[in-house]
Amino acid sequence: MIHFKPSSQAYNIIALLSVTGEFPLTSIGILGSRQTYENTVRRMLTPQRIADVEGDITCKLLNVSGMNGRRKIRLTKEALPLLELTGAKEYYCENFMKSNPSSNSKHATRSARFAESVAMFLAAGYEFRPYKLPQLQCNDSKLIVGREPLFYPAKIIKTFDNSDVKKTGFTRMTGALLARNRAYVVYNTQDELMKGFDNGGEIKADITVSQIAAFNAGGNSFNHNPAIMFGNSNGIVATMFNTYNKLYEKYKSVRKRGTTYESVHFFTLDSNGVRQLRLMKYPDLEKQILAATFKEEELIHGYIYNAYRKGIYWFSFLSTDIALLQRYGRVVKEAPEQYGVICFEHQRDLIRECFGEKVKVATITLDAVEKGLSE
């Protein structure tokens, strides 16, 4: 028997697949307990009675394809009645029933990156279903997006003004996160290097999301947006950090060129990343934590570091802004013993790999932050 009600494992899997079409089994742990979700998937691969719905429905909900680490799950046609109950049937049929998924490796990689991004927003409690989202408009400036952040897939972002946009302009973007007066361009690097964010595709993505924010979220079409980047582990950040530093030192063109995004917030594709992504709903949270940690006279505003205490300049990495961390690294280089980094406990090794042992590290746990929010 499968329980099909909001927030149940089966409901989440079907909601996810209604937007992505397919999902890599290796990434199922993003949604929650890997063992629990794997058990649910296993049951959904065989005919089961569906509880919590009207009528007596018994069906097989999922198919699995691929071998070893490339196995993916997809919905069966028998799942269509459940999609109708959630309002997803029309969207799913329009996007995934008219053609078979491509076996091209590049397409499969893009599909997996998008699916993992959707899973992160689902697990973090953001609205991500296109058929539930306010429709973006491009004629008048209207506040159709509220304060609660919404994730719009790249496909909607590319066609919001009905223009014919080439796919090559957005090869790495998986979507955009929009809230009132806030917008983020979303990427998923998995385990590949993304050093500069400065090619034509990223510039077009930034411009397009700025236009969307101006028309729909009270933004400014001339603003540069921050980015959100997902990756398999903190190790990819350390690799990017060290690789870009070497290029920065070696080539003047790198120093002059800069990057499209002044801020890039990084989250791992796991439970820690999900919890940090959930904290993005509170844009002033980092300031609140710093205000509770330091005295008012110790706080520093307008500089790359955030506070000064007992001879140490402290930099906050609580927003996981790796672009700012990169710039901070150049300040630290001359006298690392005078600087310190405040980060989450699970990021300690990352900071050590980027800066070595001379820079001081102070940590805070996600548990402590979440407990403070709940009180």
Secondary structure, DSSP 8 states (H G I E B T S, - for coil): -EE-STTSHHHHHHHHHHHHSEEEGGGGGGGS-HHHHHHHHHHHTS-EEEESSSS-EEE--EEEESSGGG-EEEE-GGGHHHHHHHT-HHHHHHHHSSS-----HHHHHHHHHHHHHHHHHHHHT-B--GGGS----SSS----S-SS-EEEEHHHHHTTT-----GGGGSSEEEEEEETTEEEEEEEEETS------SHHHHHHHHHHHHHHHHHSS--TT----EEEEES-THHHHHHHHHHHHHHHH-HHHHHH--S-S-EEEEESSHHHHHHHHHTT-TTHHHHHHHHHS-GGGB--SSSS-EEETTEEEEE-TT-BHHHHHHHHHHHTT-GGGEEEEEEGGGHHHHHHHH-SSSEEEEE-HHHHHHHHH-
